[in-house]
């Protein structure tokens, strides 16, 4: 049990000090095992009751032991190590602090009588308030801990100071002008950097600063000012925080202006131990960049949303004003028309028509009588009224059959009609049937019939309301039209995305008999499995297959990955391996080999295997591709070459590459399809001035070259005797244009014999004169023309292609192609889904998709039949759009044409020039008739 010690009477301070005149203060470094003390016990051995604060002691006196006198405390401890000179000054300081504590204790003792008296008055309350005692005890223990911690920190500071002094002396003796503490630098800590100014180029500078960053200057730059230290010598220092992502700290010293100490141009650096390595930091940067890109994308999307919202507001405001203006114009027009009708209007016409009642307003039920015998309907079996109001402004709104009137003399007929609301004039004609079946009309000699309607509201108010009604209708029509356009654009974008996705899937699966991945869509940051079937490659039968991979067309920062031996897959034919795809990948590149160190390779005939990577934070750098061609659809099209140049260029541009086209400026160009056509510049070459024009064709940048020697003022594209000379001059002029304009394309793409000279002219005259970056691609569209030129172009090109795999096999044995099969590839031509999309084709009568393809094609067929004067029927119609050459299969066309006509079908040819058609098909005139 605990008992409270109660003083019998207050003690005087003098008595206390007389009895305790030899008092010594010893710092308490520990704890009391048998009791709890308050603050005063830390600085004096005086009984607790003298402080006026209750002391609780244990009742088990047998467990109490005499306390060992801790004379001297920290001072004695330091004196025992007084032989260590650096600690002497600190000992004196500690002694001074202890003396101060003793003085403070004396001051506390002088206040004891008052506190004891107060304690006596409240003894009962203290005795029962256990909670207060506990709180006081906790406070005492906390204060003990704080004092202990303070002393511990002071000792550590002394030791650190000694260590720094030793490091400074050691580094100075070795001639080192810089050191740091702690010497083992770790991430996420503060370090102190020291510089000896006297050993630095900054020795005469009053200001010394450090400028640096982390991880080869790529992370968190900083600048700090150094301060003069207490160390012996001219040492300056500052603290720098090392971030958790650091593996290295790079820095230099300077005076804040232009004097630097950069370690003889090598910079200073400190290696950070125990944190990230270089590759981990690269991955960290990529993740940070991904987050930043996501943030930027969101911000950009929000800005675009706000901009679009503002654009819509402005467009709506402009459309509102336009609708209002149109409504005013329409109102004025209707007012003028109505005034003319009012002049013709009557209440009745004798012996022709009249209305009962004679005066009526809108929404009245009126009976209109008509004398059948008064006009052209005298012999009609039926009579109908077709009516409207206010100059037929709402079209046909009254349709009623008239009945014979037995109460009237003569051949009178009548119909009960409701007069339209807001009518000022009633308009009508009589007919012998309803609108769909009427043949004979009585339209008052083409003037129609008009009756005056009494005004229900003031005329001006009527026209104000009329304008508002017109305005609302215009707004409704416009919004429906805009919604239709928006829905069509969304559907077009959706269909285009689906087509692109299907095309990509077909491409990825086109190699499945050799190689494929799971998942098929490779995502950056994911792990993919690569499956390979060596049975269909040069590695067939090899015991091992090794996988060699990198990214971004073999340019990834990590370089090629170590070769991996592929393992057997679940199937008997395939082997597999897994690959971690980095976040900064946009293309996965790989080949296969029979051995770890090489041997036989499967590199897809020198093309390597490439699979696109999606979702990466790095996009493929755009290439600059220049097409040099003599044809381009739709402005200078003769055959398929022009279509390919335009469609291929648009497809490549959609992949974010930069595409330019160089074309002769023929005098027969269809410039109506060239936007922003303008003069660009001129230059001289080949003894003549060449003017350069620029414009946009199907969204592509096109440069038109117009030599002033008249080579392309012939009124045609092909067909001149000097075509080889014309196009040879153009090829050389195009390369000279690239050189003089400072263009540095990655790819120069030339087509067929007409631009074949580009390949060897480039290699002979321009590779070493400013265009060395470019590679030449040559495409064969038709080997029937200019085979000699084509063979030479393939020889000098870096890659050669043709329009399909089938055609590449057909021409593989041709002497122009055979020696170069190692760089010759067949790539199937495609069509531009935007240009040839029937859903957005303005040249056909009905837009259609797969949902209404039958309806759309039927309408197009009927429109063609009508335009050509053919019988509109559901018979087969065969269309032929081609050059009539042997290569196109004339004998097959003739056969198909005859069989079609024999079965009552129709044949349509699109031919240029027409005389060629007659030469080739004159024999058919004796066999059948046809339309062309």
Secondary structure as UniProt FT lines:
FT   STRAND          2..4
FT   HELIX           13..19
FT   TURN            20..22
FT   HELIX           39..42
FT   HELIX           48..51
FT   STRAND          56..58
FT   HELIX           61..63
FT   TURN            71..72
FT   HELIX           73..80
FT   TURN            81..83
FT   HELIX           85..87
FT   HELIX           88..110
FT   HELIX           112..121
FT   HELIX           123..128
FT   HELIX           130..174
FT   STRAND          178..181
FT   STRAND          189..196
FT   HELIX           197..199
FT   TURN            201..204
FT   STRAND          209..214
FT   TURN            215..218
FT   STRAND          219..225
FT   STRAND          227..228
FT   STRAND          235..242
FT   TURN            244..245
FT   STRAND          248..254
FT   STRAND          260..261
FT   TURN            263..266
FT   STRAND          268..271
FT   HELIX           278..344
FT   STRAND          348..349
FT   TURN            350..352
FT   STRAND          353..356
FT   TURN            362..363
FT   STRAND          365..371
FT   HELIX           372..374
FT   TURN            376..379
FT   STRAND          384..389
FT   TURN            390..394
FT   STRAND          398..401
FT   STRAND          403..404
FT   STRAND          412..418
FT   TURN            421..422
FT   STRAND          425..431
FT   TURN            435..437
FT   STRAND          441..442
FT   TURN            444..447
FT   STRAND          449..452
FT   HELIX           459..509
FT   TURN            510..514
FT   STRAND          515..518
FT   STRAND          522..523
FT   TURN            524..525
FT   STRAND          527..532
FT   HELIX           534..536
FT   TURN            538..541
FT   STRAND          546..551
FT   TURN            552..555
FT   TURN            557..558
FT   STRAND          564..565
FT   STRAND          567..568
FT   STRAND          575..580
FT   TURN            583..584
FT   STRAND          587..595
FT   TURN            596..597
FT   STRAND          598..602
FT   TURN            604..607
FT   STRAND          609..614
FT   STRAND          624..628
FT   TURN            633..635
FT   HELIX           640..654
FT   TURN            655..656
FT   STRAND          658..664
FT   TURN            667..668
FT   HELIX           671..673
FT   STRAND          675..685
FT   TURN            686..687
FT   STRAND          688..697
FT   TURN            698..699
FT   STRAND          700..707
FT   TURN            708..709
FT   TURN            711..712
FT   TURN            721..722
FT   HELIX           723..740
FT   TURN            741..742
FT   STRAND          747..751
FT   HELIX           752..755
FT   HELIX           757..761
FT   HELIX           762..766
FT   TURN            767..770
FT   TURN            772..773
FT   STRAND          775..780
FT   TURN            783..784
FT   HELIX           787..796
FT   STRAND          799..802
FT   HELIX           805..810
FT   TURN            812..813
FT   HELIX           815..818
FT   TURN            819..820
FT   HELIX           821..823
FT   STRAND          824..826
FT   TURN            833..836
FT   TURN            838..839
FT   TURN            842..843
FT   TURN            850..851
FT   HELIX           853..868
FT   STRAND          877..881
FT   HELIX           886..888
FT   HELIX           890..902
FT   TURN            903..904
FT   STRAND          906..910
FT   HELIX           914..921
FT   HELIX           922..926
//
